[in-house]
Amino acid sequence: MLLPASSTQVSVIDSGSTNRAGATITVDETGNATVEQRGSEPQSTKLDAQLCEQLMRDVKVAGPLSALPPQHCPKSVSFGSRLYVEFNGDRSPDISCSPQKDPRSAALQKDANEIL
């Protein structure tokens, strides 16, 4: 069962790399989640509602995700991956680099990693 389209949803996107499949996890505020791994059928699961609520709050505090400052770090061309948060068609810059200098990006990175 996929998430109802009427609920507020946030996606955590891990691009994966050549040796690790990426995944998109879409959650709502109640903890319902759909996990889509590259090359696999989507699966429904239940996550901790408090974690999903925290992600929703941090997305709202962040404002437009695409306006967050990008932070770059060295990555392997073959084995590097990227981490994004997407809400309502708006996507953050890559938040995989640590530590994130912007506190809003740092909060999203923490939430995204916990969800993954």
C-alpha positions, 0 to 999 in steps of 0.5 A, a space after each residue: 500500500 502506498 501513501 495516500 496522496 492527500 497526506 503531507 509527504 517528505 522524501 529522503 533520497 539517497 542516490 546510492 553509488 556504483 556499489 550500493 543501491 540508492 533509495 527513496 523513502 517517502 514519509 508522512 507525519 504519522 510514520 507511514 512510509 514507502 521505501 523504493 530501492 533502485 531495482 525493487 518494488 516499492 514497499 510500505 512500512 511504519 517508522 517512528 511517528 516522532 521522527 517523521 514529525 521532527 522531519 516535517 518540522 525541520 522541513 518547515 523551519 528550513 523554508 524553501 529547500 532549494 534556497 539552502 546553501 550548498 556545501 561541497 566535499 570531496 567524493 569518489 566519482 564511483 563510490 560517492 553518494 548524495 543525500 537530498 530531502 524533497 518536499 512539495 516538488 522542492 529539493 534541498 542541495 546535497 546534504 551528505 557532507 559532514 558537518 553541515 555548516 547551516 543549522 537547518 541543513 544539519 537538522 535535515 541531515 540528521 533526520 534523513 540519516 535516522 530515517 535511512 
